[in-house]
Amino acid sequence: MSTLTPADREQQSFAETALKLAGKTEEEARRTGAVDKADEQVESLFKPRYQTSNSPVHKAVWDGRAPLDLFAPPPLAESAPCDRSMEASYSVVRRRRAEGTIYDENGKVSTETLGELAGAGYWGMLIDPRYGGQGAPFARFGNFLTRMATQDAMIAGLASIHGCIGAVDPVRTFGTPDQKERFLPRLANGEALSGFALTEPCAGSDLTALRTTATLDGDDYVVNGEKLFITNVVQGRTAGLVVLIEGKPAVLVVDLPKQENEHFQIVPYGLYALRHAYNNGLRFTNFRVPKDNLLKPGVGDGLTIAYHGLNLGRVSLCAGAAGSMRVMLANMLPWAEFRHTYGEAIAKRELVKRRIARLAGLIAGADALVAWTSWLIDEGYRGEMECIIAKIFGSEAMKEAAIELFMKTHGGRSFLKGHLFGDNVYDFLAPCIYEGEGEMLGMAFFKSLVKEHGKRFFEPIGKAAQRLGLKKPNPMNPMHAWKLRNELAPYARWKVGQILTRPDRQQVPNMDARLSGHVDFALENFGRMRGEVAGAMEKYQLKLADRQCRMAELSQRVQDNVIILVTALWGHRQGNEAAIASADILCQELRRKLTGKRPSDAYYRDASKLADLILAGGFETIAGVPREEVLMKYENK
């Protein structure tokens, strides 16, 4: 792990100064600077070639030529040592689903189910074999979560909570050798199921508002404070607990007592989402934790640790969404065949066919993003922007699939007790908030996208303006332009270079014409977006941070363009008609979203053709996905 250089610290200090120049209060500048600092510290954990400025998305936007090899992951190996545990775990859940024994009398995943999964090795998927885990590559783990989610979404979610955002990732990444020896074997065998206690009553998206404190007293830290919305924590489990130590965020690995006491209480509340798992608040009053349980990241503080695991959780969320959408599609088909209007099954109606095709396209996009981002993580990339794209797309796709496609096709029966939609609607919607609310993450994506460009061209201008006493530097003002001529010159040269840059035209051998057109569009569009993003930075300068709607809109368009490229390349690698047609449908729709064009008759024909293929059983990705009985058939006796 590297350390921050004096230049890094100077850059952070200037970031706070820039916010003050933009009219921000000293408190807001300080808090925003703390978040920027944490981001810089996470970045420093990665080798330069794997940092954000060298990521696939950053290169595609700013370099003038997209690195296609970084957008097209290789196929998974045919087998891996972790497969045995994956198959055993999948068999446990499939059998228990058939028996109706996954949940206990309170509707929670039962202790027996958790224990049987522990015996199969489920909880150690991301832990090194030396500590009793399976050592699964993350790309294999992501693919497995999608498959597991087709059997039970909560079981899949618990693997992510425990392994990605719970105690597993913090300990395996930041733990000392002693801490790894103490905690990882118990986390791997399921003895210590875990969650991550970060959110507080006043600290959600604003993590600088943390209030829970830990004060060193002899060999222990004494913890006081309250956490809420913490999934997978009850008495006797383990949590990564974010606290303030001497005013700075830190993470303690805490084994929660098996019984509540005067120092530790569970704070229950009703939560509609994730109802099959435990979601509680935690209250600590002079609660003692051994000082040896403090994680020391080497670089940064507790926010560094918290931020590190979020990318894994975001990809896992998209993987789970891909599984849940498979379940929706598999259960749309029998209903569409059963339900007749005016003497004909609705499966033959163009509107319903478009919904079926649209859902297949959303599944293709989620699969493509999971394969891509999980591979990048395995390769060593930070993947901040790429994982944000996966999270936002996966959560928004599942929301659309549930409301616009699944519910509307099933009509009023969707609200019957026992119906897949009515019983799970909150779980279908919750991912839009979990792992970061979508539009907030979109702005974080945009900030990561423009950061290096801003440091290279705009921050020197800001520093010079500060030194010269120019509160509102204006390059169109001749006096300002003259005073800032040395700092303005590099940006002027960059702009001229952009005018002379040739369009990015790359060919993928043997690609289906439907998909190659989407690749051409995406590559050309990156060039246009580069100009738009730079133009926004030039226009708004220090006030850009206040233009949240503009940032969110630009961010989403860049994301959509990335999804077109990734999905088209994914469809090409699959090599079968269902995957190609599904990828094509999604890419057509995203291109219309970006260009504002209306759907063509050819698009509707393509959608109907894909739906017919799916209805005929040609969409193998939903083969074996459980299908529920059609409720209240009202069949004639």
Beta strands, then each sheet from edge to edge (+ up, - down):
strand 1: 194-197
strand 2: 213-217
strand 3: 220-231
strand 4: 238-245
strand 5: 248-255
strand 6: 264-268
strand 7: 279-290
strand 8: 294-295
strand 9: 340-341
strand 10: 344-345
sheet 1: 1+ 4+ 5- 8+
sheet 2: 2+ 3- 7+ 6-
sheet 3: 9+ 10-
end
